[in-house]
Amino acid sequence: MPLCGDDEAALEVVRTLVRDTGCVPYDGGGLARADLLEAATAFLIGLWRTGQDPRAMLPPFALATS
């Protein structure tokens, strides 16, 4: 789960909550990038809701993070 934030202590609390739900937290940058993450998410959800596979247009995560 991508996370954006500027407060390291708050991010660590949220990382713990994310792990507790069985997900993996990934740093998405500071709060200045949060609006970009939200817009990208809204776009991908829109594709999914219309029957498209948004994963088909994204690189595998291992390649995106290398």
All heavy atoms as TSV, in Angstrom:
chain	resi	resn	atom	element	x	y	z
A	1	MET	N	N	0.839	-1.151	0.000
A	1	MET	CA	C	0.000	0.000	0.000
A	1	MET	C	C	0.895	1.227	0.000
A	1	MET	O	O	1.742	1.376	0.874
A	1	MET	CB	C	-0.894	-0.024	1.235
A	1	MET	CG	C	-1.744	1.193	1.379
A	1	MET	SD	S	-2.863	1.092	2.779
A	1	MET	CE	C	-3.913	-0.224	2.277
A	2	PRO	N	N	0.743	2.109	-0.975
A	2	PRO	CA	C	1.571	3.306	-0.993
A	2	PRO	C	C	1.132	4.305	0.072
A	2	PRO	O	O	-0.060	4.489	0.321
A	2	PRO	CB	C	1.349	3.864	-2.403
A	2	PRO	CG	C	0.057	3.285	-2.851
A	2	PRO	CD	C	-0.117	1.978	-2.144
A	3	LEU	N	N	2.107	4.912	0.692
A	3	LEU	CA	C	1.854	5.902	1.741
A	3	LEU	C	C	2.613	7.177	1.421
A	3	LEU	O	O	3.772	7.127	1.020
A	3	LEU	CB	C	2.336	5.393	3.098
A	3	LEU	CG	C	1.820	4.038	3.563
A	3	LEU	CD1	C	2.527	3.630	4.845
A	3	LEU	CD2	C	0.324	4.079	3.751
A	4	CYS	N	N	1.975	8.310	1.628
A	4	CYS	CA	C	2.630	9.607	1.471
A	4	CYS	C	C	2.546	10.352	2.793
A	4	CYS	O	O	1.519	10.314	3.475
A	4	CYS	CB	C	1.945	10.440	0.389
A	4	CYS	SG	S	2.136	9.785	-1.264
A	5	GLY	N	N	3.620	11.019	3.150
A	5	GLY	CA	C	3.602	11.806	4.374
A	5	GLY	C	C	4.935	12.473	4.634
A	5	GLY	O	O	5.955	12.078	4.079
A	6	ASP	N	N	4.896	13.486	5.484
A	6	ASP	CA	C	6.095	14.231	5.848
A	6	ASP	C	C	6.524	13.992	7.289
A	6	ASP	O	O	7.621	14.381	7.676
A	6	ASP	CB	C	5.857	15.735	5.645
A	6	ASP	CG	C	5.642	16.090	4.186
A	6	ASP	OD1	O	6.226	15.418	3.318
A	6	ASP	OD2	O	4.882	17.034	3.912
A	7	ASP	N	N	5.666	13.374	8.082
A	7	ASP	CA	C	5.940	13.144	9.497
A	7	ASP	C	C	6.363	11.688	9.677
A	7	ASP	O	O	5.541	10.773	9.613
A	7	ASP	CB	C	4.685	13.456	10.313
A	7	ASP	CG	C	4.867	13.303	11.803
A	7	ASP	OD1	O	5.690	12.469	12.247
A	7	ASP	OD2	O	4.171	14.023	12.543
A	8	GLU	N	N	7.653	11.468	9.900
A	8	GLU	CA	C	8.177	10.099	9.967
A	8	GLU	C	C	7.540	9.288	11.096
A	8	GLU	O	O	7.262	8.100	10.927
A	8	GLU	CB	C	9.695	10.114	10.112
A	8	GLU	CG	C	10.330	8.755	10.006
A	8	GLU	CD	C	9.988	7.991	8.735
A	8	GLU	OE1	O	9.910	8.603	7.653
A	8	GLU	OE2	O	9.799	6.765	8.813
A	9	ALA	N	N	7.295	9.913	12.236
A	9	ALA	CA	C	6.673	9.188	13.354
A	9	ALA	C	C	5.258	8.737	12.983
A	9	ALA	O	O	4.866	7.601	13.263
A	9	ALA	CB	C	6.654	10.052	14.611
A	10	ALA	N	N	4.502	9.615	12.339
A	10	ALA	CA	C	3.140	9.263	11.923
A	10	ALA	C	C	3.178	8.167	10.857
A	10	ALA	O	O	2.359	7.241	10.886
A	10	ALA	CB	C	2.413	10.498	11.402
A	11	LEU	N	N	4.123	8.279	9.925
A	11	LEU	CA	C	4.245	7.247	8.896
A	11	LEU	C	C	4.556	5.886	9.508
A	11	LEU	O	O	4.034	4.866	9.046
A	11	LEU	CB	C	5.328	7.623	7.885
A	11	LEU	CG	C	4.924	8.644	6.830
A	11	LEU	CD1	C	6.160	9.160	6.095
A	11	LEU	CD2	C	3.936	8.039	5.850
A	12	GLU	N	N	5.379	5.854	10.520
A	12	GLU	CA	C	5.716	4.569	11.145
A	12	GLU	C	C	4.487	3.946	11.801
A	12	GLU	O	O	4.283	2.735	11.735
A	12	GLU	CB	C	6.859	4.725	12.144
A	12	GLU	CG	C	7.444	3.404	12.584
A	12	GLU	CD	C	7.841	2.483	11.422
A	12	GLU	OE1	O	8.432	2.946	10.437
A	12	GLU	OE2	O	7.535	1.275	11.503
A	13	VAL	N	N	3.638	4.760	12.412
A	13	VAL	CA	C	2.386	4.253	12.989
A	13	VAL	C	C	1.511	3.659	11.888
A	13	VAL	O	O	0.981	2.556	12.027
A	13	VAL	CB	C	1.631	5.374	13.746
A	13	VAL	CG1	C	0.227	4.938	14.123
A	13	VAL	CG2	C	2.411	5.803	14.980
A	14	VAL	N	N	1.396	4.377	10.778
A	14	VAL	CA	C	0.559	3.897	9.675
A	14	VAL	C	C	1.165	2.651	9.040
A	14	VAL	O	O	0.447	1.719	8.684
A	14	VAL	CB	C	0.337	5.018	8.633
A	14	VAL	CG1	C	-0.438	4.505	7.438
A	14	VAL	CG2	C	-0.392	6.188	9.268
A	15	ARG	N	N	2.493	2.602	8.915
A	15	ARG	CA	C	3.137	1.388	8.384
A	15	ARG	C	C	2.782	0.170	9.237
A	15	ARG	O	O	2.511	-0.916	8.713
A	15	ARG	CB	C	4.653	1.560	8.342
A	15	ARG	CG	C	5.153	2.456	7.247
A	15	ARG	CD	C	6.678	2.504	7.250
A	15	ARG	NE	N	7.149	3.594	6.442
A	15	ARG	CZ	C	7.718	4.712	6.915
A	15	ARG	NH1	N	7.928	4.868	8.208
A	15	ARG	NH2	N	8.097	5.666	6.094
A	16	THR	N	N	2.796	0.356	10.552
A	16	THR	CA	C	2.439	-0.734	11.463
A	16	THR	C	C	0.986	-1.164	11.235
A	16	THR	O	O	0.689	-2.359	11.170
A	16	THR	CB	C	2.655	-0.312	12.925
A	16	THR	OG1	O	4.035	0.006	13.099
A	16	THR	CG2	C	2.249	-1.401	13.898
A	17	LEU	N	N	0.085	-0.201	11.099
A	17	LEU	CA	C	-1.326	-0.522	10.845
A	17	LEU	C	C	-1.481	-1.272	9.519
A	17	LEU	O	O	-2.246	-2.238	9.431
A	17	LEU	CB	C	-2.167	0.754	10.833
A	17	LEU	CG	C	-2.295	1.477	12.166
A	17	LEU	CD1	C	-2.958	2.837	11.962
A	17	LEU	CD2	C	-3.083	0.643	13.157
A	18	VAL	N	N	-0.764	-0.836	8.504
A	18	VAL	CA	C	-0.834	-1.499	7.196
A	18	VAL	C	C	-0.341	-2.937	7.315
A	18	VAL	O	O	-0.965	-3.866	6.810
A	18	VAL	CB	C	-0.034	-0.696	6.150
A	18	VAL	CG1	C	0.151	-1.491	4.871
A	18	VAL	CG2	C	-0.714	0.630	5.861
A	19	ARG	N	N	0.783	-3.128	7.990
A	19	ARG	CA	C	1.308	-4.492	8.167
A	19	ARG	C	C	0.323	-5.352	8.957
A	19	ARG	O	O	0.160	-6.539	8.662
A	19	ARG	CB	C	2.657	-4.446	8.886
A	19	ARG	CG	C	3.791	-3.989	8.023
A	19	ARG	CD	C	5.135	-4.105	8.749
A	19	ARG	NE	N	6.131	-3.289	8.106
A	19	ARG	CZ	C	6.517	-2.082	8.507
A	19	ARG	NH1	N	6.020	-1.536	9.600
A	19	ARG	NH2	N	7.422	-1.408	7.829
A	20	ASP	N	N	-0.314	-4.754	9.963
A	20	ASP	CA	C	-1.274	-5.498	10.790
A	20	ASP	C	C	-2.478	-5.978	9.981
A	20	ASP	O	O	-3.138	-6.935	10.377
A	20	ASP	CB	C	-1.750	-4.647	11.967
A	20	ASP	CG	C	-0.689	-4.484	13.047
A	20	ASP	OD1	O	0.358	-5.175	12.990
A	20	ASP	OD2	O	-0.891	-3.636	13.942
A	21	THR	N	N	-2.767	-5.325	8.861
A	21	THR	CA	C	-3.876	-5.766	8.008
A	21	THR	C	C	-3.423	-6.784	6.965
A	21	THR	O	O	-4.221	-7.227	6.144
A	21	THR	CB	C	-4.541	-4.574	7.285
A	21	THR	OG1	O	-3.593	-3.999	6.379
A	21	THR	CG2	C	-5.057	-3.544	8.263
A	22	GLY	N	N	-2.122	-7.126	6.994
A	22	GLY	CA	C	-1.605	-8.110	6.062
A	22	GLY	C	C	-1.084	-7.520	4.756
A	22	GLY	O	O	-0.756	-8.259	3.833
A	23	CYS	N	N	-0.999	-6.211	4.688
A	23	CYS	CA	C	-0.495	-5.555	3.481
A	23	CYS	C	C	0.954	-5.121	3.685
A	23	CYS	O	O	1.486	-5.203	4.784
A	23	CYS	CB	C	-1.364	-4.341	3.148
A	23	CYS	SG	S	-3.069	-4.776	2.747
A	24	VAL	N	N	1.560	-4.643	2.618
A	24	VAL	CA	C	2.943	-4.178	2.660
A	24	VAL	C	C	2.952	-2.678	2.388
A	24	VAL	O	O	2.438	-2.240	1.349
A	24	VAL	CB	C	3.800	-4.906	1.596
A	24	VAL	CG1	C	5.224	-4.377	1.594
A	24	VAL	CG2	C	3.774	-6.406	1.826
A	25	PRO	N	N	3.504	-1.875	3.294
A	25	PRO	CA	C	3.576	-0.430	3.060
A	25	PRO	C	C	4.737	-0.074	2.135
A	25	PRO	O	O	5.813	-0.668	2.221
A	25	PRO	CB	C	3.801	0.141	4.463
A	25	PRO	CG	C	4.495	-0.950	5.204
A	25	PRO	CD	C	3.986	-2.238	4.631
A	26	TYR	N	N	4.508	0.857	1.229
A	26	TYR	CA	C	5.547	1.373	0.337
A	26	TYR	C	C	5.549	2.887	0.435
A	26	TYR	O	O	4.488	3.515	0.381
A	26	TYR	CB	C	5.287	0.951	-1.113
A	26	TYR	CG	C	5.403	-0.526	-1.316
A	26	TYR	CD1	C	4.285	-1.331	-1.381
A	26	TYR	CD2	C	6.650	-1.128	-1.418
A	26	TYR	CE1	C	4.391	-2.691	-1.558
A	26	TYR	CE2	C	6.775	-2.494	-1.595
A	26	TYR	CZ	C	5.639	-3.267	-1.659
A	26	TYR	OH	O	5.759	-4.624	-1.823
A	27	ASP	N	N	6.721	3.463	0.567
A	27	ASP	CA	C	6.826	4.909	0.655
A	27	ASP	C	C	6.544	5.533	-0.705
A	27	ASP	O	O	7.178	5.194	-1.703
A	27	ASP	CB	C	8.203	5.322	1.154
A	27	ASP	CG	C	8.425	4.950	2.620
A	27	ASP	OD1	O	7.427	4.920	3.368
A	27	ASP	OD2	O	9.569	4.701	3.007
A	28	GLY	N	N	5.578	6.462	-0.723
A	28	GLY	CA	C	5.202	7.138	-1.958
A	28	GLY	C	C	5.707	8.560	-2.033
A	28	GLY	O	O	5.412	9.277	-2.982
A	29	GLY	N	N	6.470	8.969	-1.024
A	29	GLY	CA	C	6.996	10.332	-1.017
A	29	GLY	C	C	6.271	11.198	-0.008
A	29	GLY	O	O	5.463	10.735	0.789
A	30	GLY	N	N	6.571	12.477	-0.056
A	30	GLY	CA	C	5.984	13.436	0.873
A	30	GLY	C	C	4.547	13.776	0.526
A	30	GLY	O	O	3.995	13.323	-0.495
A	31	LEU	N	N	3.948	14.600	1.366
A	31	LEU	CA	C	2.553	14.990	1.145
A	31	LEU	C	C	2.348	15.716	-0.174
A	31	LEU	O	O	1.261	15.671	-0.742
A	31	LEU	CB	C	2.064	15.877	2.298
A	31	LEU	CG	C	1.753	15.146	3.596
A	31	LEU	CD1	C	1.307	16.148	4.657
A	31	LEU	CD2	C	0.704	14.081	3.398
A	32	ALA	N	N	3.393	16.349	-0.686
A	32	ALA	CA	C	3.276	17.036	-1.978
A	32	ALA	C	C	2.946	16.058	-3.103
A	32	ALA	O	O	2.403	16.459	-4.130
A	32	ALA	CB	C	4.565	17.785	-2.291
A	33	ARG	N	N	3.243	14.792	-2.915
A	33	ARG	CA	C	2.963	13.778	-3.938
A	33	ARG	C	C	1.634	13.068	-3.708
A	33	ARG	O	O	1.182	12.301	-4.565
A	33	ARG	CB	C	4.075	12.746	-3.961
A	33	ARG	CG	C	5.393	13.379	-4.415
A	33	ARG	CD	C	6.484	12.390	-4.512
A	33	ARG	NE	N	6.220	11.505	-5.647
A	33	ARG	CZ	C	6.958	10.450	-5.946
A	33	ARG	NH1	N	8.008	10.164	-5.213
A	33	ARG	NH2	N	6.672	9.689	-6.972
A	34	ALA	N	N	0.987	13.315	-2.585
A	34	ALA	CA	C	-0.254	12.607	-2.257
A	34	ALA	C	C	-1.340	12.855	-3.296
A	34	ALA	O	O	-2.080	11.933	-3.652
A	34	ALA	CB	C	-0.739	13.000	-0.865
A	35	ASP	N	N	-1.445	14.082	-3.797
A	35	ASP	CA	C	-2.492	14.356	-4.788
A	35	ASP	C	C	-2.241	13.592	-6.089
A	35	ASP	O	O	-3.177	13.158	-6.751
A	35	ASP	CB	C	-2.633	15.851	-5.042
A	35	ASP	CG	C	-1.364	16.521	-5.553
A	35	ASP	OD1	O	-0.260	15.974	-5.330
A	35	ASP	OD2	O	-1.472	17.597	-6.161
A	36	LEU	N	N	-0.973	13.385	-6.438
A	36	LEU	CA	C	-0.658	12.600	-7.629
A	36	LEU	C	C	-1.040	11.135	-7.433
A	36	LEU	O	O	-1.587	10.489	-8.341
A	36	LEU	CB	C	0.827	12.710	-7.960
A	36	LEU	CG	C	1.336	14.115	-8.282
A	36	LEU	CD1	C	2.852	14.112	-8.396
A	36	LEU	CD2	C	0.683	14.642	-9.534
A	37	LEU	N	N	-0.763	10.616	-6.255
A	37	LEU	CA	C	-1.124	9.237	-5.942
A	37	LEU	C	C	-2.641	9.058	-5.978
A	37	LEU	O	O	-3.154	8.079	-6.536
A	37	LEU	CB	C	-0.564	8.831	-4.577
A	37	LEU	CG	C	-0.893	7.433	-4.097
A	37	LEU	CD1	C	-0.331	6.382	-5.042
A	37	LEU	CD2	C	-0.358	7.227	-2.695
A	38	GLU	N	N	-3.375	10.011	-5.412
A	38	GLU	CA	C	-4.838	9.930	-5.411
A	38	GLU	C	C	-5.392	9.994	-6.831
A	38	GLU	O	O	-6.316	9.256	-7.183
A	38	GLU	CB	C	-5.428	11.034	-4.548
A	38	GLU	CG	C	-5.181	10.822	-3.072
A	38	GLU	CD	C	-5.708	11.954	-2.221
A	38	GLU	OE1	O	-6.502	12.792	-2.722
A	38	GLU	OE2	O	-5.335	12.018	-1.040
A	39	ALA	N	N	-4.828	10.868	-7.665
A	39	ALA	CA	C	-5.312	10.984	-9.045
A	39	ALA	C	C	-5.034	9.696	-9.826
A	39	ALA	O	O	-5.898	9.221	-10.574
A	39	ALA	CB	C	-4.648	12.180	-9.726
A	40	ALA	N	N	-3.846	9.132	-9.657
A	40	ALA	CA	C	-3.515	7.886	-10.348
A	40	ALA	C	C	-4.435	6.759	-9.889
A	40	ALA	O	O	-4.897	5.946	-10.702
A	40	ALA	CB	C	-2.055	7.518	-10.105
A	41	THR	N	N	-4.715	6.715	-8.602
A	41	THR	CA	C	-5.600	5.687	-8.059
A	41	THR	C	C	-7.004	5.838	-8.627
A	41	THR	O	O	-7.630	4.849	-9.035
A	41	THR	CB	C	-5.612	5.751	-6.527
A	41	THR	OG1	O	-4.282	5.571	-6.051
A	41	THR	CG2	C	-6.524	4.697	-5.934
A	42	ALA	N	N	-7.514	7.067	-8.677
A	42	ALA	CA	C	-8.854	7.298	-9.235
A	42	ALA	C	C	-8.915	6.862	-10.694
A	42	ALA	O	O	-9.898	6.251	-11.137
A	42	ALA	CB	C	-9.221	8.769	-9.099
A	43	PHE	N	N	-7.855	7.137	-11.451
A	43	PHE	CA	C	-7.793	6.724	-12.851
A	43	PHE	C	C	-7.833	5.203	-12.974
A	43	PHE	O	O	-8.598	4.648	-13.769
A	43	PHE	CB	C	-6.525	7.285	-13.491
A	43	PHE	CG	C	-6.296	6.821	-14.887
A	43	PHE	CD1	C	-7.093	7.267	-15.932
A	43	PHE	CD2	C	-5.283	5.925	-15.166
A	43	PHE	CE1	C	-6.879	6.832	-17.231
A	43	PHE	CE2	C	-5.062	5.484	-16.461
A	43	PHE	CZ	C	-5.862	5.936	-17.493
A	44	LEU	N	N	-7.016	4.516	-12.177
A	44	LEU	CA	C	-6.959	3.057	-12.244
A	44	LEU	C	C	-8.272	2.416	-11.794
A	44	LEU	O	O	-8.733	1.437	-12.387
A	44	LEU	CB	C	-5.783	2.538	-11.418
A	44	LEU	CG	C	-4.405	2.942	-11.950
A	44	LEU	CD1	C	-3.317	2.554	-10.960
A	44	LEU	CD2	C	-4.146	2.360	-13.315
A	45	ILE	N	N	-8.895	2.965	-10.765
A	45	ILE	CA	C	-10.193	2.446	-10.318
A	45	ILE	C	C	-11.242	2.640	-11.410
A	45	ILE	O	O	-12.080	1.765	-11.644
A	45	ILE	CB	C	-10.622	3.092	-8.991
A	45	ILE	CG1	C	-9.724	2.590	-7.866
A	45	ILE	CG2	C	-12.100	2.820	-8.692
A	45	ILE	CD1	C	-9.918	3.310	-6.539
A	46	GLY	N	N	-11.176	3.781	-12.099
A	46	GLY	CA	C	-12.100	4.025	-13.211
A	46	GLY	C	C	-11.957	2.981	-14.303
A	46	GLY	O	O	-12.957	2.507	-14.855
A	47	LEU	N	N	-10.724	2.629	-14.624
A	47	LEU	CA	C	-10.506	1.564	-15.613
A	47	LEU	C	C	-11.088	0.244	-15.127
A	47	LEU	O	O	-11.776	-0.459	-15.874
A	47	LEU	CB	C	-9.010	1.389	-15.884
A	47	LEU	CG	C	-8.314	2.508	-16.648
A	47	LEU	CD1	C	-6.819	2.233	-16.701
A	47	LEU	CD2	C	-8.884	2.640	-18.047
A	48	TRP	N	N	-10.799	-0.090	-13.892
A	48	TRP	CA	C	-11.277	-1.351	-13.318
A	48	TRP	C	C	-12.802	-1.421	-13.335
A	48	TRP	O	O	-13.383	-2.454	-13.677
A	48	TRP	CB	C	-10.720	-1.479	-11.903
A	48	TRP	CG	C	-11.221	-2.652	-11.146
A	48	TRP	CD1	C	-10.918	-3.966	-11.356
A	48	TRP	CD2	C	-12.121	-2.618	-10.050
A	48	TRP	NE1	N	-11.578	-4.749	-10.445
A	48	TRP	CE2	C	-12.327	-3.946	-9.624
A	48	TRP	CE3	C	-12.781	-1.597	-9.370
A	48	TRP	CZ2	C	-13.159	-4.266	-8.572
A	48	TRP	CZ3	C	-13.608	-1.919	-8.313
A	48	TRP	CH2	C	-13.785	-3.243	-7.928
A	49	ARG	N	N	-13.454	-0.318	-12.990
A	49	ARG	CA	C	-14.925	-0.305	-12.935
A	49	ARG	C	C	-15.565	-0.461	-14.305
A	49	ARG	O	O	-16.718	-0.863	-14.406
A	49	ARG	CB	C	-15.421	0.982	-12.276
A	49	ARG	CG	C	-15.125	0.993	-10.794
A	49	ARG	CD	C	-15.864	2.053	-10.091
A	49	ARG	NE	N	-17.283	1.885	-10.402
A	49	ARG	CZ	C	-18.254	2.545	-9.840
A	49	ARG	NH1	N	-17.984	3.418	-8.909
A	49	ARG	NH2	N	-19.493	2.367	-10.183
A	50	THR	N	N	-14.822	-0.132	-15.359
A	50	THR	CA	C	-15.377	-0.296	-16.710
A	50	THR	C	C	-14.971	-1.618	-17.346
A	50	THR	O	O	-15.138	-1.807	-18.550
A	50	THR	CB	C	-14.950	0.873	-17.625
A	50	THR	OG1	O	-13.523	0.897	-17.727
A	50	THR	CG2	C	-15.463	2.200	-17.097
A	51	GLY	N	N	-14.422	-2.521	-16.536
A	51	GLY	CA	C	-14.100	-3.853	-17.025
A	51	GLY	C	C	-12.696	-4.008	-17.574
A	51	GLY	O	O	-12.357	-5.063	-18.107
A	52	GLN	N	N	-11.879	-2.977	-17.475
A	52	GLN	CA	C	-10.500	-3.049	-17.955
A	52	GLN	C	C	-9.613	-3.644	-16.862
A	52	GLN	O	O	-10.001	-3.703	-15.702
A	52	GLN	CB	C	-9.991	-1.653	-18.323
A	52	GLN	CG	C	-10.848	-0.920	-19.327
A	52	GLN	CD	C	-10.958	-1.653	-20.646
A	52	GLN	OE1	O	-9.962	-2.113	-21.186
A	52	GLN	NE2	N	-12.173	-1.784	-21.164
A	53	ASP	N	N	-8.419	-4.061	-17.245
A	53	ASP	CA	C	-7.449	-4.564	-16.279
A	53	ASP	C	C	-6.331	-3.531	-16.136
A	53	ASP	O	O	-5.403	-3.512	-16.951
A	53	ASP	CB	C	-6.873	-5.901	-16.734
A	53	ASP	CG	C	-5.870	-6.474	-15.752
A	53	ASP	OD1	O	-5.708	-5.913	-14.646
A	53	ASP	OD2	O	-5.236	-7.488	-16.089
A	54	PRO	N	N	-6.404	-2.667	-15.125
A	54	PRO	CA	C	-5.393	-1.623	-14.984
A	54	PRO	C	C	-3.987	-2.181	-14.793
A	54	PRO	O	O	-3.013	-1.538	-15.151
A	54	PRO	CB	C	-5.838	-0.804	-13.780
A	54	PRO	CG	C	-6.967	-1.519	-13.158
A	54	PRO	CD	C	-7.435	-2.580	-14.099
A	55	ARG	N	N	-3.865	-3.383	-14.267
A	55	ARG	CA	C	-2.529	-3.973	-14.092
A	55	ARG	C	C	-1.838	-4.187	-15.424
A	55	ARG	O	O	-0.608	-4.197	-15.493
A	55	ARG	CB	C	-2.634	-5.282	-13.325
A	55	ARG	CG	C	-3.082	-5.092	-11.880
A	55	ARG	CD	C	-3.326	-6.409	-11.236
A	55	ARG	NE	N	-4.435	-7.077	-11.950
A	55	ARG	CZ	C	-4.900	-8.262	-11.659
A	55	ARG	NH1	N	-4.364	-8.960	-10.698
A	55	ARG	NH2	N	-5.907	-8.775	-12.332
A	56	ALA	N	N	-2.613	-4.349	-16.493
A	56	ALA	CA	C	-2.038	-4.587	-17.813
A	56	ALA	C	C	-1.260	-3.372	-18.324
A	56	ALA	O	O	-0.402	-3.511	-19.185
A	56	ALA	CB	C	-3.133	-4.953	-18.804
A	57	MET	N	N	-1.552	-2.188	-17.804
A	57	MET	CA	C	-0.851	-0.998	-18.279
A	57	MET	C	C	0.238	-0.525	-17.324
A	57	MET	O	O	0.886	0.479	-17.564
A	57	MET	CB	C	-1.845	0.134	-18.557
A	57	MET	CG	C	-2.578	0.629	-17.345
A	57	MET	SD	S	-3.771	1.905	-17.724
A	57	MET	CE	C	-2.737	3.234	-18.227
A	58	LEU	N	N	0.469	-1.266	-16.241
A	58	LEU	CA	C	1.480	-0.902	-15.272
A	58	LEU	C	C	2.646	-1.896	-15.334
A	58	LEU	O	O	2.430	-3.076	-15.571
A	58	LEU	CB	C	0.899	-0.905	-13.858
A	58	LEU	CG	C	-0.254	0.061	-13.619
A	58	LEU	CD1	C	-0.855	-0.180	-12.238
A	58	LEU	CD2	C	0.190	1.492	-13.776
A	59	PRO	N	N	3.858	-1.416	-15.103
A	59	PRO	CA	C	4.977	-2.369	-15.088
A	59	PRO	C	C	4.895	-3.263	-13.847
A	59	PRO	O	O	4.289	-2.876	-12.840
A	59	PRO	CB	C	6.205	-1.457	-15.018
A	59	PRO	CG	C	5.711	-0.210	-14.368
A	59	PRO	CD	C	4.292	-0.062	-14.811
A	60	PRO	N	N	5.472	-4.447	-13.905
A	60	PRO	CA	C	5.538	-5.272	-12.696
A	60	PRO	C	C	6.209	-4.483	-11.576
A	60	PRO	O	O	7.147	-3.699	-11.825
A	60	PRO	CB	C	6.399	-6.467	-13.114
A	60	PRO	CG	C	6.299	-6.505	-14.604
A	60	PRO	CD	C	6.127	-5.086	-15.042
A	61	PHE	N	N	5.746	-4.660	-10.371
A	61	PHE	CA	C	6.246	-3.850	-9.260
A	61	PHE	C	C	7.754	-3.937	-9.108
A	61	PHE	O	O	8.420	-2.951	-8.847
A	61	PHE	CB	C	5.556	-4.250	-7.942
A	61	PHE	CG	C	5.852	-3.289	-6.847
A	61	PHE	CD1	C	5.234	-2.059	-6.791
A	61	PHE	CD2	C	6.787	-3.602	-5.876
A	61	PHE	CE1	C	5.531	-1.145	-5.798
A	61	PHE	CE2	C	7.090	-2.703	-4.869
A	61	PHE	CZ	C	6.463	-1.474	-4.831
A	62	ALA	N	N	8.313	-5.116	-9.315
A	62	ALA	CA	C	9.766	-5.280	-9.177
A	62	ALA	C	C	10.521	-4.375	-10.155
A	62	ALA	O	O	11.575	-3.839	-9.819
A	62	ALA	CB	C	10.153	-6.730	-9.392
A	63	LEU	N	N	9.987	-4.201	-11.352
A	63	LEU	CA	C	10.636	-3.316	-12.326
A	63	LEU	C	C	10.401	-1.849	-11.999
A	63	LEU	O	O	11.270	-1.008	-12.229
A	63	LEU	CB	C	10.114	-3.608	-13.734
A	63	LEU	CG	C	10.483	-4.948	-14.325
A	63	LEU	CD1	C	9.829	-5.124	-15.693
A	63	LEU	CD2	C	11.990	-5.103	-14.426
A	64	ALA	N	N	9.237	-1.545	-11.454
A	64	ALA	CA	C	8.910	-0.146	-11.141
A	64	ALA	C	C	9.733	0.384	-9.992
A	64	ALA	O	O	9.938	1.586	-9.872
A	64	ALA	CB	C	7.420	-0.023	-10.832
A	65	THR	N	N	10.210	-0.486	-9.139
A	65	THR	CA	C	10.954	-0.028	-7.946
A	65	THR	C	C	12.443	-0.215	-8.073
A	65	THR	O	O	13.179	0.058	-7.134
A	65	THR	CB	C	10.451	-0.764	-6.699
A	65	THR	OG1	O	10.635	-2.162	-6.877
A	65	THR	CG2	C	9.001	-0.455	-6.418
A	66	SER	N	N	12.921	-0.698	-9.216
A	66	SER	CA	C	14.356	-0.916	-9.349
A	66	SER	C	C	15.057	0.305	-9.906
A	66	SER	O	O	14.511	1.223	-10.371
A	66	SER	CB	C	14.639	-2.131	-10.217
A	66	SER	OG	O	14.080	-1.978	-11.493
